[in-house]
Amino acid sequence: MLSRYMTMMLSKKSIEYNFSRIFALIFGLTLYLATTAIFAQPSQRVLLSGDIITETQQLSIREQLDVISHINSQRSADAKILIDELEQLHAKQPLTNINALRLTLLHCFNLLEFNEFNQAIVLAKQGESIARQFKYDTARPYFIQCQAAAHQSLGNILQEQLLTEDALRLAKRYSEKQAIVNSLFLSSSQNTSLENYNQSIEDLRLALDIFSDAQAQFQDWYLVPKSYLLSEIANVFFSMGDLKEALHFAELTYEDSSTFGKLEFAFAINLARISITLNDREKVLYYLEKAETAKSKNTSERDLTTSNSLLASVYLYVGDYDIAEQLSLSSIELFKKYQEPINVMRIKRTLAKVYFAQNKDNQALSLLNEIIEQATELEQFSDLEEFNQVISQYYAEQNQFESAYQFQVQRFDAAKQATAKLNNAHFMQYKARITAQSEASTPPEKPVSNINQNLTITALIILLLSVGLVLFLARKPQRLNSVNAQEEDQQQRIDNMLDNAKQGHYQLSMLLININHNNIADIPFIIPRLKNTLREQDQLFRHNTNELIIILPHASSVGAARVITQIEQVLGEWKSEIKVNIGMASLQQLDTFEVLVKKAVLNQLNKIKSQEKSNSPDEN
């Protein structure tokens, strides 16, 4: 059909007629590509089918790869069967280069589901090498992400961070939105573990913003389930102590369409554990029942082992000690089989709590002393801190205060070492980013073919934009040194204001103003208007592209709220379409600037949530 349009265009001599035909061709081709990507998504019926292997084998090779991609995290065993059969087919009748490359990629991510991390790293390196060979550079960030995820599971922090930064850089270079989402998810997991909650939320927010575009990407490679992003947001809120928001996002996760198979169990048990923290027994029992129903979907022995270890802690809470003991003992044996000493330690902690509940104190104490020794050898200081707390609490309840004090001292020492380890991880993250930035500043590689930019019109637009950008930059004065100096000076001024408030023991509040991306061009006009609403001692700073910081010395939370009202009124009178989200935080004695920013971001998110609830119709 497209060739017929081309013949018709060439047969006409009218320029206007030709132009209209060219426009129609471009529009039709764009529509075709968009609908192809949309309809390429496997149906939910196929993904949930009881006979998914047979049904998938009746599809084309590309469609089979799409199904594997969509069930890898949920029905990993079925995905493995489909991968093995396609690899056997490829050995007899070679697939196209691009399908063979994607099959290798999906095999890599499937290995992660079965804890074959070292094998995944080897396969990922081979896959990236093949991608270079075939000039499919757009596939490279995905193989790097598979390596990064494997290193994350192995605890190789520096390698993980270097690879994640490299993958994100390449994903942005080739406009691979699926790869960008995957990298942002990996980055958010890193930042959550390093307690960089503000950055983690930003990563996840951006990933969710572009998720629909990533799903519609012309060439599918691999995309993490949306439920993973929602679950990580719940994890961030839980880590920050905001249990209400953690529960809200955990419920959204459970209701998402990508939550099926073994993810249904994982997210049900996560809801049960959040409910335990909230001491909501009714909900714990509800989600425990859901988890037990979904447990059979964990088809591999390794998945069942993890399931049993998680269920044990829930049964301990509801008082079914015999079941909790049985699940713990079976999990310990299987974790030993899979040579996972850290997981063995953690389930032994649960078993020790079960023994305490069963009045088997000697067995519990023996287990705790054993895992304290193991945690010390493995340098698992966060676990060591918790183990010492459990045993210290026991001795305190027995009025053996000298022993309780001894284990509290050990707990504080473990906490100190955990903090040092965390700081070291922060340094490695910083080092990884510096390395990535230095690599990004080197001359780019020679352009190669990009299967997501194979339309001539797209390439032409990119070329024109690039020329415009080069011309703009050529005329723009180079002021990098002065900009860096200004940033350092700004941070020093902020730190001085916080230190003065702490030393003078007076109140200080901070406002974080997030400006909608559509209004970024208005910031130079917004700043002077904001300054006119402030007192002489108040200071306004540009935090990043779309955020402003206002420091309010001698201002309580009530005073800061009044300033927010004034700001919203001034901006609303100036331009009604201006959209800002203002978060507030009040300084405490131990707070740093980073802590204040995290508090302000949390305040912003709570406001958004409150607005959503107030705008939603009342439920009957």
C-alpha positions in Angstrom: 0.0 0.0 0.0 2.8 2.4 0.9 4.6 1.6 -2.5 1.4 2.6 -4.3 1.3 5.9 -2.5 5.0 6.5 -3.6 4.2 5.8 -7.3 1.2 8.2 -7.2 3.4 11.0 -5.7 6.1 10.6 -8.3 3.6 10.7 -11.2 2.2 14.1 -10.2 4.0 17.4 -11.2 2.1 19.7 -8.9 4.2 20.8 -6.0 1.2 21.4 -3.8 -0.2 18.0 -4.6 3.1 16.3 -3.9 3.4 18.1 -0.6 0.0 17.0 0.5 0.8 13.4 -0.5 4.1 13.6 1.4 2.3 14.9 4.4 -0.3 12.1 4.1 2.4 9.5 3.8 4.3 10.7 6.9 1.1 10.9 8.9 0.0 7.4 7.8 3.4 5.9 8.5 3.5 7.6 11.9 0.0 6.3 12.7 1.0 2.8 11.5 4.1 2.7 13.7 2.2 4.0 16.7 -0.6 1.5 16.3 1.9 -1.3 15.7 3.6 -0.6 19.0 0.2 -0.4 20.8 -1.2 -3.6 19.4 2.1 -5.4 19.9 1.3 -5.5 23.6 0.2 -9.1 24.5 -3.4 -9.3 25.7 -4.1 -9.9 29.4 -6.0 -13.1 28.4 -2.8 -14.6 27.0 -0.6 -13.5 29.9 -3.0 -15.1 32.4 -3.8 -18.2 30.4 -3.5 -21.6 32.0 -2.0 -22.9 28.8 0.3 -20.0 28.0 3.0 -22.2 26.5 0.8 -23.6 23.8 -1.0 -20.3 23.0 2.3 -18.4 22.8 3.9 -20.9 20.4 1.1 -20.2 17.9 2.3 -16.6 17.7 5.0 -15.0 15.5 8.6 -14.9 16.8 8.3 -11.2 17.7 5.0 -11.8 19.5 6.5 -14.7 21.4 9.3 -12.4 22.6 6.8 -9.8 23.7 4.9 -12.4 25.8 8.2 -13.5 27.4 9.1 -9.9 28.2 5.7 -9.4 29.8 5.8 -12.6 32.0 9.4 -12.7 32.9 8.9 -11.3 36.4 5.5 -12.9 37.0 5.7 -16.3 35.5 9.5 -16.9 35.3 9.3 -20.6 34.9 7.0 -20.3 31.9 9.2 -17.6 30.4 12.2 -20.0 30.8 10.4 -22.8 28.9 9.6 -20.4 26.0 13.2 -19.0 26.0 14.6 -22.6 25.9 12.3 -23.6 23.0 13.2 -20.5 21.0 16.9 -21.1 21.5 16.5 -24.6 20.2 14.6 -23.3 17.2 17.4 -20.7 16.6 20.0 -23.5 16.6 18.1 -25.3 13.8 16.7 -22.3 11.9 18.5 -19.0 12.8 16.2 -16.1 13.8 16.8 -12.6 12.4 19.6 -10.8 14.1 17.4 -8.5 16.0 15.1 -11.3 17.3 18.1 -13.4 18.3 19.6 -10.4 20.1 16.4 -9.7 22.0 16.1 -13.4 22.9 19.6 -13.2 24.4 18.6 -10.2 26.4 15.4 -11.8 27.8 17.4 -14.9 28.7 19.7 -12.6 30.7 16.9 -11.1 32.7 15.3 -14.5 33.2 18.6 -15.7 34.7 18.2 -13.0 37.4 14.8 -14.5 38.4 16.5 -17.7 39.2 19.5 -16.1 41.1 22.0 -17.1 38.3 23.7 -13.7 38.7 27.2 -14.6 37.6 25.8 -16.4 34.5 23.7 -13.4 33.8 26.8 -11.1 33.9 28.6 -13.3 31.4 25.6 -13.5 29.0 25.1 -9.7 29.3 28.6 -9.0 28.3 28.3 -11.3 25.3 25.0 -9.7 24.3 26.5 -6.2 24.4 29.4 -7.3 22.3 27.0 -8.8 19.7 24.9 -5.6 19.7 28.1 -3.6 18.9 28.9 -6.1 16.1 25.5 -5.9 14.5 25.4 -2.1 15.0 22.3 -2.3 17.2 23.7 0.2 19.8 20.1 0.8 21.0 20.2 -2.6 22.7 23.4 -1.9 24.6 21.9 -0.1 27.6 19.6 -3.1 28.3 22.5 -5.6 28.5 24.3 -3.2 30.8 21.2 -2.9 33.0 21.1 -6.7 33.3 24.7 -6.6 34.5 23.9 -3.8 36.9 20.9 -5.7 38.4 23.1 -8.8 38.8 25.8 -6.9 40.6 23.1 -5.3 42.8 22.0 -8.7 43.9 25.6 -9.8 44.5 26.3 -6.7 46.7 28.9 -5.2 44.3 27.9 -1.6 44.9 30.5 0.2 42.9 30.1 -2.0 39.8 26.3 -1.7 40.0 26.4 2.1 40.2 29.0 2.5 37.4 26.9 0.3 35.1 23.6 2.0 36.0 25.1 5.4 35.2 26.5 4.1 31.9 23.2 2.5 30.9 21.2 5.7 31.6 23.7 7.7 29.6 23.4 5.4 26.6 19.6 5.2 27.0 19.3 9.0 26.8 21.7 9.1 23.9 19.6 6.7 21.8 16.2 7.9 23.2 15.4 4.4 24.4 12.6 5.2 26.8 12.3 1.6 28.0 15.9 1.7 28.9 15.5 5.0 30.6 12.7 3.7 32.8 14.7 0.6 33.7 17.7 2.7 34.6 15.6 5.1 36.7 14.2 2.1 38.6 17.7 0.7 39.3 18.8 4.1 40.4 15.9 4.6 42.7 16.6 1.2 44.4 20.2 2.3 44.9 19.1 5.7 46.3 16.6 4.1 48.7 19.2 1.8 50.1 21.5 4.8 50.5 18.7 6.8 52.2 18.6 9.4 49.3 14.8 9.4 49.4 14.4 12.7 47.6 16.4 11.5 44.6 14.7 8.2 44.7 11.2 9.8 44.5 12.4 12.0 41.6 13.7 9.0 39.6 10.4 7.1 40.1 8.3 10.1 39.3 10.1 10.6 36.0 9.9 6.9 35.2 6.1 6.9 35.7 5.8 10.0 33.6 7.3 8.4 30.6 6.1 4.8 31.2 3.2 5.0 28.6 5.7 6.3 26.0 8.0 3.5 26.9 5.3 1.0 26.3 4.6 2.4 22.9 8.2 2.3 21.8 8.6 1.1 18.2 11.2 -1.6 18.9 10.5 -3.4 22.2 13.5 -4.7 24.1 12.6 -5.1 27.8 10.6 -2.9 30.3 10.2 -3.5 34.0 6.6 -3.9 35.1 4.8 -0.8 36.3 4.0 -2.5 39.5 7.8 -2.5 40.3 7.8 1.3 40.2 4.7 1.7 42.4 6.1 -0.9 44.8 9.4 1.0 45.1 7.5 4.2 45.9 5.8 2.3 48.7 9.2 1.2 49.9 10.5 4.7 49.9 7.6 6.0 52.0 8.0 3.0 54.4 11.7 3.7 54.8 10.8 7.4 55.6 8.3 6.3 58.2 5.2 7.5 56.3 3.2 4.3 56.7 -0.1 5.8 55.5 1.5 6.7 52.1 3.4 3.4 52.0 0.1 1.5 52.4 -1.6 3.6 49.7 1.1 2.9 47.1 1.3 -0.8 48.1 -2.4 -1.1 47.5 -2.0 0.6 44.0 0.8 -1.9 43.3 -1.4 -4.8 44.2 -4.2 -3.5 42.0 -2.0 -2.8 38.9 -2.6 -5.0 35.8 1.0 -6.2 35.8 0.5 -7.8 39.3 -0.1 -11.4 38.5 1.7 -14.7 38.9 4.3 -14.7 41.7 4.2 -10.9 41.9 0.6 -11.3 43.3 2.1 -13.2 46.2 5.0 -10.8 46.7 2.8 -7.7 46.9 0.1 -9.3 49.0 2.7 -10.3 51.6 4.2 -6.8 51.4 0.8 -5.4 52.3 0.5 -7.8 55.2 3.9 -6.7 56.6 3.0 -3.0 56.3 -0.3 -3.8 58.1 1.8 -5.5 60.8 3.7 -2.3 61.3 0.4 -0.5 61.5 -0.8 -3.2 64.0 -3.9 -3.7 61.8 -4.6 -7.4 62.5 -7.7 -7.5 60.4 -5.8 -6.4 57.3 -2.9 -8.7 58.1 -5.3 -11.7 58.1 -6.9 -10.5 54.9 -3.7 -10.2 53.0 -2.3 -13.3 54.5 -5.2 -15.2 53.0 -4.5 -13.5 49.6 -0.8 -14.4 49.9 -1.6 -18.1 50.7 -3.9 -18.3 47.7 -1.2 -16.8 45.4 1.6 -18.9 46.9 1.1 -21.8 44.4 2.1 -19.4 41.6 5.7 -19.4 42.9 6.6 -22.4 40.8 10.3 -22.6 41.4 11.8 -24.1 44.6 13.8 -20.9 45.1 10.7 -18.7 44.9 8.8 -21.1 47.3 11.7 -20.8 49.8 11.5 -17.0 49.8 7.7 -17.3 50.1 7.9 -19.5 53.2 10.4 -17.2 54.9 8.2 -14.2 54.4 5.0 -16.1 55.5 6.8 -17.2 58.7 7.0 -13.7 60.0 3.4 -13.1 59.3 2.2 -16.3 61.0 4.4 -15.2 64.0 2.5 -12.0 64.3 -1.0 -13.6 64.1 0.1 -16.2 66.8 0.3 -19.4 64.7 3.7 -20.3 66.1 3.8 -23.9 65.0 3.2 -22.9 61.3 5.8 -20.1 61.7 8.4 -22.6 63.1 7.7 -25.2 60.3 8.1 -22.5 57.6 11.2 -21.1 59.1 13.0 -24.5 59.4 12.2 -25.5 55.8 13.4 -22.1 54.6 16.7 -22.5 56.5 17.4 -25.8 54.9 16.7 -24.6 51.4 18.6 -21.3 51.8 21.6 -23.4 52.9 21.1 -25.5 49.7 21.3 -22.4 47.6 24.3 -21.1 49.6 22.6 -17.9 50.7 24.1 -17.2 54.2 22.5 -13.8 54.7 19.0 -15.1 54.1 19.8 -18.0 56.4 20.7 -15.5 59.1 17.6 -13.5 58.6 15.2 -16.4 58.8 17.0 -17.7 61.9 16.2 -14.3 63.5 12.5 -15.0 62.8 12.9 -18.5 64.2 14.5 -17.1 67.3 11.4 -14.9 67.8 9.2 -17.9 67.3 11.1 -19.8 70.0 10.7 -16.9 72.4 7.0 -16.9 71.8 7.0 -20.7 72.4 8.9 -20.2 75.7 11.9 -22.0 74.3 14.3 -19.3 75.5 17.5 -21.3 75.5 17.0 -22.3 71.8 16.2 -18.7 70.9 19.3 -17.3 72.7 21.5 -19.9 71.1 20.3 -19.0 67.6 20.7 -15.3 68.2 24.3 -15.6 69.5 25.0 -17.8 66.4 23.7 -15.3 63.9 25.4 -12.4 65.7 28.7 -14.1 65.1 27.8 -14.8 61.5 26.7 -11.2 60.9 30.0 -9.9 62.4 32.0 -12.2 60.0 29.9 -11.1 57.0 30.0 -7.4 58.0 26.2 -7.2 57.8 26.1 -4.3 60.3 22.4 -3.4 59.8 21.4 -7.0 60.6 23.9 -7.1 63.5 22.3 -4.0 64.9 18.8 -5.6 64.8 20.0 -9.0 66.2 21.6 -7.2 69.2 18.4 -5.2 69.8 16.3 -8.4 69.9 18.5 -10.1 72.5 18.9 -6.9 74.5 15.2 -6.5 74.7 14.8 -10.1 75.9 17.3 -9.5 78.8 15.6 -6.2 79.7 12.2 -8.0 80.0 13.9 -10.6 82.2 15.3 -7.8 84.5 18.8 -8.8 83.5 19.9 -5.3 82.9 23.6 -5.8 82.9 23.3 -8.3 79.9 20.8 -6.0 78.3 23.2 -3.1 78.5 26.0 -5.2 77.1 24.0 -6.0 74.0 22.9 -2.4 73.7 26.5 -1.3 73.6 27.1 -3.9 70.8 24.0 -2.6 69.0 25.3 1.0 69.0 28.7 -0.2 67.8 27.0 -2.0 64.9 24.9 1.1 64.1 28.1 3.1 64.0 29.7 0.6 61.6 26.5 0.5 59.5 26.6 4.3 59.2 30.3 4.1 58.1 29.4 1.5 55.5 26.6 3.7 54.3 28.9 6.7 54.0 31.3 4.6 52.0 28.5 3.6 49.7 27.6 7.3 49.2 31.2 7.9 48.3 31.2 5.1 45.8 28.0 6.5 44.3 29.6 9.9 44.0 32.7 8.3 42.4 30.5 6.4 39.9 28.8 9.6 38.9 32.0 11.5 38.5 33.3 8.6 36.3 30.1 8.7 34.2 30.3 12.4 33.8 34.0 12.3 32.6 33.1 9.6 30.1 30.1 11.6 28.9 32.4 14.6 28.3 34.6 12.6 25.9 33.8 12.9 22.1 30.8 10.7 21.2 31.2 7.6 19.2 30.8 7.6 15.5 27.1 7.5 14.7 25.6 4.1 14.0 22.3 2.8 12.7 19.5 3.2 15.3 16.4 1.1 14.7 14.3 3.5 16.6 15.3 6.4 14.4 15.0 4.7 11.0 12.5 7.2 9.6 14.1 9.9 7.4 11.8 12.6 8.6 12.9 11.9 12.3 16.5 12.0 11.4 16.1 15.3 9.5 14.3 16.9 12.5 17.0 15.8 14.9 19.7 17.1 12.5 18.1 20.5 12.3 17.6 20.7 16.1 21.3 19.7 16.6 22.5 22.4 14.2 20.4 24.9 16.0 21.7 23.8 19.4 25.3 24.0 18.2 24.8 27.5 16.8 23.2 28.5 20.1 26.0 27.1 22.2 28.6 28.7 19.9 27.2 32.1 20.7 26.7 31.4 24.4 29.6 32.6 26.6 31.4 29.9 28.5 30.8 30.5 32.2 31.2 27.1 33.7 33.8 28.1 36.3 31.7 31.0 37.5 28.6 28.9 37.7 30.3 26.3 39.8 31.7 29.0 42.1 28.2 30.5 42.4 26.7 27.0 43.3 29.4 26.5 46.0 28.8 30.0 47.4 25.1 29.4 47.5 25.5 26.2 49.4 27.8 27.8 51.8 25.3 30.6 52.5 22.5 28.1 53.1 24.7 26.1 55.5 25.7 29.2 57.3 22.0 30.2 57.8 21.2 26.7 59.2 24.2 26.8 61.5 23.3 30.3 62.8 19.8 29.1 63.6 21.1 26.1 65.5 23.7 28.0 67.4 21.3 30.9 68.2 18.5 28.4 69.1 15.9 30.2 67.0 13.3 28.8 64.6 14.0 28.5 60.9 11.8 27.2 58.1 12.5 26.3 54.5 10.2 26.4 51.4 10.8 24.2 48.4 9.0 25.5 45.4 8.5 23.1 42.5 7.5 24.9 39.3 5.6 23.1 36.5 7.9 22.2 33.5 5.5 24.3 31.3 6.3 27.4 33.3 10.1 27.1 33.5 10.6 30.0 31.1 8.7 32.2 33.6 11.2 31.6 36.4 13.3 34.8 35.7 10.0 36.8 36.1 8.8 34.7 39.1 11.9 35.3 41.2 11.6 39.1 41.6 7.9 38.8 42.5 8.7 36.3 45.2 11.5 38.5 46.6 9.0 41.3 47.0 6.9 39.1 49.3 9.8 38.2 51.6 11.4 39.9 54.6 14.8 41.4 54.4 16.4 38.5 56.3 14.7 35.8 54.1 16.8 34.4 51.2 15.8 32.9 47.9 18.0 30.4 46.0 17.7 28.6 42.6 17.9 24.9 43.6 17.8 23.3 40.2 16.1 23.7 36.8 12.5 23.9 38.1 13.0 24.3 41.9 13.5 27.3 44.1 14.5 27.3 47.8 13.5 30.0 50.3 15.1 30.1 53.8 13.0 31.8 56.4 15.0 32.6 59.6 12.9 33.2 62.8 9.9 31.6 61.1 7.8 28.8 62.6 5.7 26.4 60.5 2.7 28.7 61.1 4.7 31.7 59.8 6.0 29.7 56.8 2.4 28.7 56.0 1.5 32.4 55.8 4.4 33.0 53.4 3.1 30.1 51.2 -0.3 31.7 51.1 1.2 35.1 50.1 3.3 33.5 47.3 0.4 31.6 45.9 -1.7 34.7 45.9 1.0 36.9 44.2 1.7 34.3 41.5 -2.0 33.7 40.9 -2.7 37.4 40.4 0.2 37.7 38.0 -0.5 34.6 35.9 -3.5 32.3 36.7 -2.0 29.4 34.8 1.2 29.3 36.8 1.4 26.0 38.6 3.6 25.6 41.6 3.9 23.0 44.4 5.3 24.3 47.6 6.7 22.1 50.3 7.6 23.2 53.8 10.0 22.0 56.4 11.0 23.3 59.9 14.6 23.0 61.1 15.4 20.6 64.0 18.8 20.6 65.8 20.2 17.6 64.0 18.8 18.5 60.5 21.1 19.1 57.5 20.1 20.9 54.3 19.5 17.5 52.6 17.2 16.4 55.5 15.2 19.6 55.1 14.8 19.0 51.4 13.6 15.5 52.1 11.1 16.8 54.6 9.8 19.4 52.1 9.5 16.9 49.3 7.4 14.6 51.7 5.3 17.7 52.6 4.7 18.3 48.8 3.7 14.7 48.2 1.3 14.8 51.2 -0.3 17.9 49.8 -0.7 16.4 46.4 -2.3 13.3 48.0 -4.7 15.5 50.0 -5.7 17.4 46.9 -6.4 14.2 45.0 -8.6 13.0 47.9 -10.5 16.2 48.2 -11.1 16.4 44.4 -12.3 12.8 44.1 -16.0 12.1 44.4 -17.3 10.9 47.8 -17.6 7.1 48.1 -20.9 5.7 49.3 
